[in-house]
Amino acid sequence: MKATQNQSIYDVIISGAGPVGLFLACELALANCSVLILEKAENPHSLLKQMPFGIRGLSAPSIEALYRRGLLQELEVHKRLKNPHLNAVQGPRRQAGHFAGIPFHDGDIDTSQWKYRLPGSTDTSLISEIEELETVLSRRAESLGVQIKRGLAVTDFHQTADGVTVQSGDQTFNGKWLVGCDGSRSVVRKAGGFEFAGTEPEFTGYSAKVDIADPEKLKPGRNVTPTGMYLQSQPGYLAIQDFDGGSFHNSGPVTLEHVQEVLRRVSNTDVTISALHAVTTWTDRARQATTYRNGRVLLAGDAAHIHAPLGGQGLNLGLGDAMNLGWKLAATLQEKAPEGLLDSYDTERHPIGAQVLDWSRAQVAIMKPDPNARALNAIVRDLMNTPDGATYFAGRVWGVNTHYNLGGDHPLVGDSVPNFEFEDGATIGDLMHDGQGILLDFDRNPSLKALASEYGGRIKYSSGNAKDRLALSAVLIRPDGIVAWASDNDQQTSELQKAAARWFVGRSGS
Ligand SMILES: Cc1cc2nc3c(=O)[nH]c(=O)nc-3n(C[C@H](O)[C@H](O)[C@H](O)COP(=O)(O)OP(=O)(O)OC[C@H]3O[C@@H](n4cnc5c(N)ncnc54)[C@H](O)[C@@H]3O)c2cc1C
């Protein structure tokens, strides 16, 4: 069969129109890159992307990222929902999240430990639905000129020093760069020879929509039992963990009889499932690409890392990859990238991914049905009921403690910028819709203004009066909202010059 050669050369071809591929496409297109997404599925709609299977908890960095691009207000699902994973109790004993099924509570969290988190920050957690998120992101991507071709799976690719030829069956497409956002079984990862290192699973997880003849036999909420875990998020919607070494996952069709047998064993009841409407399985296999870049090919999202969905971190991790990669790849394409900028994607995101894999492994380790795990579980439970314990777990689960090790003297460097609110009611997040860097100067220092102007539009200068400036004098913010430099007084401009030159190319090209 003769291959159909498409003539256009795209700046970036993305494999996969999942949430990560779509968000990355939005970031690239915002920076004026031409983007083609090839998506295997013809139909973007699927039962598994809708309630309740498609429910995903968003954490602070994802919520901030969506807010900073003006996308948060387009998500509606969370407004109709309470988090079904949490109990309905309000007040200080309201469950705020969990680790290995052990709850931590609002009233125990000492937010004063998060010194740079302002009261007007976006939420720390939010319920979303994959289908709605993808719809919002697709709409934004297409409005920015991204082409999405559905029903075209990437089957192979070939890269040279100048670009990548991507194959989808008998068609080929040309791009300067290729990013694999094609999920856990990524073809880009496999065809690109990326090593995917990690650990094998302990359990098979099930998400199922069922009719239960005698639902009173199951306890409500999340139940960690001596043989696994079961959760009824709503009547008829089940999540089960069965510690079978992951052997059942992908071993064949999942029948009603099988789900009932697993549920009975895990719940230690004789509950009866009268109908199985939909079911999917998953595991706690934890693997991560040892590098996220091979020449002109990059990985992001589940293509780069997989782990158990316990505590819901995978989507958040992937959206973080996209926010970190988008502006760096765009600057590289447009020859506006200081040396090493693109490599900092791997340097910054790989350790964050490794932390999330370990977080998921630690949960599995204390959920196992054995006496050692039970003993550890009890100790963790005690710690989580202390203010320091609850604050630590909330900081990790909500991503509030996410930090890149960028060096620099100020503790804020490498953190997400606080959501400063100005006197006119606008926030720093509102200034970030265009994806440029910002030099925020609370002291109106003329030399800072002059420095920003050397970077053309790539660093916007802003001198607003913040309602609470947290004793800061000035802050340099990268396009992804990460603090590149901060100062408590207006004297340290030489450090600012170094930081600006590390992340941005000036008018003179240096
Ligand atoms: C039960 C469960 C609950 C979860 N809960 C949470 C949660 O609460 N919070 C959270 O953060 N995460 C959660 N996750 C994880 C989260 O769903 C994933 O991490 C996230 O969907 C990854 O997004 P992605 O875009 O990288 O990959 P995907 O969502 O897998 O999208 C990949 C896309 O690529 C396409 N594709 C595949 N192969 C090809 C190909 N060869 N060519 C072109 N296209 C291709 C696919 O069709 C798909 O559209 C959960 C996961 C599970 C299983």
The ligand as an SDF file (V2000), in Angstrom:
LIG
                    3D

 53 58  0  0  0  0  0  0  0  0999 V2000
   -9.6780    4.3580   38.4680 C   0  0  0  0  0  0  0  0  0  0  0  0
   -8.7840    5.5390   38.2410 C   0  0  0  0  0  0  0  0  0  0  0  0
   -8.9560    6.6970   39.0220 C   0  0  0  0  0  0  0  0  0  0  0  0
   -8.0950    7.7810   38.8400 C   0  0  0  0  0  0  0  0  0  0  0  0
   -8.2780    8.8890   39.6140 N   0  0  0  0  0  0  0  0  0  0  0  0
   -7.4380    9.9400   39.4770 C   0  0  0  0  0  0  0  0  0  0  0  0
   -7.6140   11.1300   40.2580 C   0  0  0  0  0  0  0  0  0  0  0  0
   -8.5250   11.2540   41.0810 O   0  0  0  0  0  0  0  0  0  0  0  0
   -6.7190   12.1470   40.0730 N   0  0  0  0  0  0  0  0  0  0  0  0
   -5.6930   12.0520   39.1820 C   0  0  0  0  0  0  0  0  0  0  0  0
   -4.8980   12.9990   39.0960 O   0  0  0  0  0  0  0  0  0  0  0  0
   -5.5380   10.9620   38.4090 N   0  0  0  0  0  0  0  0  0  0  0  0
   -6.3700    9.9060   38.5180 C   0  0  0  0  0  0  0  0  0  0  0  0
   -6.2240    8.8180   37.7270 N   0  0  0  0  0  0  0  0  0  0  0  0
   -5.1510    8.8120   36.7060 C   0  0  0  0  0  0  0  0  0  0  0  0
   -5.5400    9.6380   35.4700 C   0  0  0  0  0  0  0  0  0  0  0  0
   -6.7570    9.2060   34.9330 O   0  0  0  0  0  0  0  0  0  0  0  0
   -4.4580    9.5080   34.4030 C   0  0  0  0  0  0  0  0  0  0  0  0
   -3.1990    9.7410   34.9930 O   0  0  0  0  0  0  0  0  0  0  0  0
   -4.6860   10.5310   33.2820 C   0  0  0  0  0  0  0  0  0  0  0  0
   -5.8770   10.2350   32.5900 O   0  0  0  0  0  0  0  0  0  0  0  0
   -3.5130   10.5200   32.3050 C   0  0  0  0  0  0  0  0  0  0  0  0
   -3.7690   11.3970   31.2340 O   0  0  0  0  0  0  0  0  0  0  0  0
   -2.9780   11.2400   29.8750 P   0  0  0  0  0  0  0  0  0  0  0  0
   -3.5140   12.2910   28.9630 O   0  0  0  0  0  0  0  0  0  0  0  0
   -1.5270   11.1740   30.1440 O   0  0  0  0  0  0  0  0  0  0  0  0
   -3.3520    9.7850   29.3450 O   0  0  0  0  0  0  0  0  0  0  0  0
   -4.7640    9.2100   28.9080 P   0  0  0  0  0  0  0  0  0  0  0  0
   -5.8620    9.8430   29.6910 O   0  0  0  0  0  0  0  0  0  0  0  0
   -4.6190    7.7240   28.9740 O   0  0  0  0  0  0  0  0  0  0  0  0
   -4.9180    9.6720   27.4050 O   0  0  0  0  0  0  0  0  0  0  0  0
   -4.1030    9.1020   26.3950 C   0  0  0  0  0  0  0  0  0  0  0  0
   -4.7800    9.3410   25.0550 C   0  0  0  0  0  0  0  0  0  0  0  0
   -3.9210    8.8090   24.0450 O   0  0  0  0  0  0  0  0  0  0  0  0
   -4.6980    8.0530   23.1220 C   0  0  0  0  0  0  0  0  0  0  0  0
   -3.8010    7.0790   22.5060 N   0  0  0  0  0  0  0  0  0  0  0  0
   -3.3510    5.9030   22.9980 C   0  0  0  0  0  0  0  0  0  0  0  0
   -2.5110    5.3200   22.1240 N   0  0  0  0  0  0  0  0  0  0  0  0
   -2.4120    6.1430   21.0630 C   0  0  0  0  0  0  0  0  0  0  0  0
   -1.6880    6.0980   19.8350 C   0  0  0  0  0  0  0  0  0  0  0  0
   -0.9000    5.0760   19.5450 N   0  0  0  0  0  0  0  0  0  0  0  0
   -1.8130    7.1230   18.9710 N   0  0  0  0  0  0  0  0  0  0  0  0
   -2.6190    8.1910   19.2650 C   0  0  0  0  0  0  0  0  0  0  0  0
   -3.3550    8.2670   20.3980 N   0  0  0  0  0  0  0  0  0  0  0  0
   -3.2360    7.2670   21.2930 C   0  0  0  0  0  0  0  0  0  0  0  0
   -5.8020    7.4510   23.9650 C   0  0  0  0  0  0  0  0  0  0  0  0
   -6.9110    7.0850   23.1700 O   0  0  0  0  0  0  0  0  0  0  0  0
   -6.1090    8.6000   24.9220 C   0  0  0  0  0  0  0  0  0  0  0  0
   -7.0610    9.4760   24.3870 O   0  0  0  0  0  0  0  0  0  0  0  0
   -7.0650    7.7150   37.8720 C   0  0  0  0  0  0  0  0  0  0  0  0
   -6.9160    6.5710   37.0720 C   0  0  0  0  0  0  0  0  0  0  0  0
   -7.7540    5.5020   37.2640 C   0  0  0  0  0  0  0  0  0  0  0  0
   -7.5590    4.2520   36.4310 C   0  0  0  0  0  0  0  0  0  0  0  0
  1  2  1  0
  2  3  1  0
  2 52  2  0
  3  4  2  0
  4  5  1  0
  4 50  1  0
  5  6  2  0
  6  7  1  0
  6 13  1  0
  7  8  2  0
  7  9  1  0
  9 10  1  0
 10 11  2  0
 10 12  1  0
 12 13  2  0
 13 14  1  0
 14 15  1  0
 14 50  1  0
 15 16  1  0
 16 17  1  0
 16 18  1  0
 18 19  1  0
 18 20  1  0
 20 21  1  0
 20 22  1  0
 22 23  1  0
 23 24  1  0
 24 25  2  0
 24 26  1  0
 24 27  1  0
 27 28  1  0
 28 29  2  0
 28 30  1  0
 28 31  1  0
 31 32  1  0
 32 33  1  0
 33 34  1  0
 33 48  1  0
 34 35  1  0
 35 36  1  0
 35 46  1  0
 36 37  1  0
 36 45  1  0
 37 38  2  0
 38 39  1  0
 39 40  1  0
 39 45  2  0
 40 41  1  0
 40 42  2  0
 42 43  1  0
 43 44  2  0
 44 45  1  0
 46 47  1  0
 46 48  1  0
 48 49  1  0
 50 51  2  0
 51 52  1  0
 52 53  1  0
M  END
$$$$
